Amino acid sequence: MPPQCISPDTVSLTESWRNDYDYSETILDNDDRLSILTGTWFRFSGEAGNLMRNECPDLYSCGSYSGAWYSPSALPTNLYETVDIVILESFFNVNDDNDECDDKDGSNKGRATRCSMDRGGVVYTFDVRMDDGTLCGMN
C-alpha cells in the first residue's frame, strides 16, 4: 500500500464551502492551506465532497473568486495506482462579457493515487505552490 494512503500526514479537506458552486457565502482571498499543501497529499471528505472537482467552477464558487480543479483526465482506476494529473486555477475576467473559464496561471502538475475502490478513495498532491484561490471538491 502506498504510504500516502495510510499516512497520518495526509490532510483531509472537509470544509463545506469547497463543495459550493452557487456563489459561495464564504469568499476567501485565498485558501490558507494552499501553502502547506504544496507537496503534501490531501483528500476530500465530509461536507467538502469526496473528490476534487473535475470541471471549471463558476465565479465565486468553492469559497473564492478562483477555484482550483483538475483537468478532465482519468483518475486512477486500479487500486494503489498513481497517475499524473493537471491542476488548473479558474479565472474569469469580470470586466468583460466572457463567461468562459480561463486557465489563470498555467497548469500545475500533480498526482492522484487510488487508495480504495470507494468513489472518494483518491488522494492528491501538486508540485508548485498556488498562491490564490481554493481547492474545489465535489460529490
Summary of the structure (lengths in Angstrom):
residues: 139
radius of gyration: 14.2
end to end distance: 24.9
largest distance: 48.9
contacts: 436
relative contact order: 0.29
helix: 11%
strand: 32%
